[in-house]
């Protein structure tokens, strides 16, 4: 069980990093590197940005839950 939580923690950490880097920055940043600057002129960019926000929040909740669960498991042993 601990190994499974550790694997989930690593995967969510990587995904959370990717999602944060894909967000539209104030000055363009890395988001414009992947076409974020071009897509900002399209009409559907607000929906994409909203969905990216949701995915980022879900990944953060899973990441925090894994940290708490791993902490509780190590405290009980």
N, C-alpha and C positions, 0 to 999 in steps of 0.2 A: 504494500500500500504506500509506503514511504517512497519507493522508487517511482511508482506511478505519479505521485504528486510532484516529485522532483522533475520528472519529464514534462508534465503539464506546466510547471513553473517556468522551465526553460523555453518551451514553445510559446507560452503567452508573453514572456519577456521579449522574445524576438518579434512577435507580431505587434506588440504594443509599441516597440521602437519604430517599426515600419509604419504603423498607422500615424504616429506622432510626426514622423518626417514627411508624410504625405499631406499633412494639413497645409492649408494656404497660409503662408507667412505674410507679415506686414511688408517686407521688402522683397518678396519673391522667394528667396532662399532655395532650399532643396525641392520644394513643391513645384517650382517653375522648371526645374531640371527635368521632371517627368511630364511636362506639358501642363502644369497647373496654371501657368500664365496664359496659355492659349485657351484653356477651357473656361477661364473666368469670364470670357466674353460670351460664352454660350448660354442659352436660356436655362438649361437643366443643371447648371453648376451648383445652384443652391440645394437641390435635392441630393446631389452627390456629396456635398459638404455635410449635409445633415446626416446622411447615412454613415459617412465616415466618422462623425462625432459619436453616433450610436455604437458603432463597432468598437471605437476606442474606449468608451465607457464600459461596455460589456467585458472587453479584455482586461481592463483595470480591475473590475470587480472580481473576475476569475483569478487574477494574479494575487489580489489581496486575500481572497479566500484560501488560496493554496498556501500562502505564507502563514496565515493564522492556523490552518490545519497542521502544517508541518511543525509549527511551534508547539502546538498542543500535543502532538504525538511524541516529540522529543522530551517534553516536560513530564509526560506520563511514564516514560521508560527510565 
